[in-house]
Amino acid sequence: MNYQRLLARLGVEALPAAAVRQALTHSSAVHELNAEAVSSNERLEYLGDAVLELAISHALFSQKPPLPEGTLTTLRAQLVCRENLFRVAQRLELGRYLILSRGERLGGGESKPAILADALEALLGVVFLHQGYDVANTVILRLFLQDLDLDSLQQPAAHQWKSLLQERVQQEGPRHIAYQVTQQGLQHEPLFTALLLVDGVKLGTGRGKSKQEAEQAAAKAALQSLEAKSG
């Protein structure tokens, strides 16, 4: 397959076709072909993930005026999360280039967020290996940060607060996160209250018309409290 259109979208002049092919090869195809596991994109994904996180971390750290640590962590989590990787991969039309097993392709693998996100990270790993960090950094900044409104990004979607909270509190290792939810009100119009505990310590409370909404509200309150303390 000719990858010139993909490379043009990345903003990279040339990459070895074999390396690009490996970045786009899902493990399902490897198993179907009975090839060595190393020929899938899993190792490249591991490398690309690290390069992506470093580039985003440095870019956010360099923002003026300086952002507090809590905000940096929240923004980075939003930028490198699977949902955002999926959106970037879609803009690159990465699905059309994926190498999948027949079963995975029939199952819609070329449009699955996890598969596309992993392939994108693997592709960034290839850019780093063959063009160096400076080029990889330029590609990442253009794909992830160009024309980005950081003020709007600091207001996550309602369904993201729990994952952002988990990312924040587990920076220094595993923590036990629990939500205790109670229900009040009428059966046809319930009101849920969620208490968020981290290692048994209360961090936030939230209310909502569903259990999930209350939990997200509690996570949001906890994150805002942590950011206020770190800022």
Protein Blocks (a to p, Z undefined) as FASTA:
>chain_A
ZZklmmmmnopabdcfklmmmmmmcfklmmmnopafklmmklmmmmmmmmmmmmmmmmmm
mpccdddfklmmmmmmmmmmmklmmmmmmmnommmmpccdfklmmnopmmgfklmmmmmm
mmmmmmmmmnojklmmmmmmmmmmgopafklmmmccfklmmmmmmmmmmmnoccdddddd
ddedjfklccddddddeehiafbdcddfbfklmmmmmmmmmmmmmmmmmZZ
